[in-house]
Amino acid sequence: MDPRIIFARLYVSLQNFSLKREEGQTMAEYGVVLALITLAVVATIGLLGTQINTKLSDVLHALGG
């Protein structure tokens, strides 16, 4: 089979697929995004929390407390 025909059929198939999918994001997709954002926030707070605690302890010791 001619490669141009294969690519033409693939192109048409991809166009039809993208035109059919217009319903937007579902609740499951929103849930996945929310879970990823929550995980990123928790990880960031976990990483920065120890550094903030260390700096506050240094300030407390510098003030004589």
N, C-alpha and C positions, 0 to 999 in steps of 0.2 A: 504494500500500500504506500502511496505517495506521502512523504512526511508533511507536506503542506496541507493535505487533507486531514491528517491526524491533528495537527496544530489548530486548524480551523475548527474542527469539531470540539477540541478541548476549549478553545476560546469561547465558542458559543455556549458550551456547557457551563463554563464559569460565569458568563454573563447571566444566564438563566438562573443560576443558583443565587447570585448576589441580588438579582431583582426580586426573587421570591421571599427573601428574608428581610422583611421590613417591620417586624413586630416589636423590635427594641429589646431591651434587657428584661429578663425574667427575675422573679424574686430570688431564685437560686443564685443567679449571677451577682445580684446585689449582696447576697449573703456571703459569697466568696470574697468579694471586694472588701466588705466590712471586716471579715475575719483577717484578711491580709493587712489591712490598715491597723486593726487592733494589735495584731502580732508585732508589727513594726513599732507601734507606740510603746508597747510593753517592753520590747527589747531595748529601745532607746532609753527609756526610763531606767531599766535595769543597768545599762552600761553607764549612764551618766549619774545615777543615784549614788554609787560608791565614790565617784570623784567629788561630787558635791558634799557628801558626808565628810570626806577627808579634808576638803578645804574649810568647811565650817569648824571642824575640830582644830585645825591649825589656827584659825582666827580666835577660837575660844582659848587655846593655850597662849596665844600672843597677848590676849587681854588679861591673862593671869587667872583664868577660871578653871 
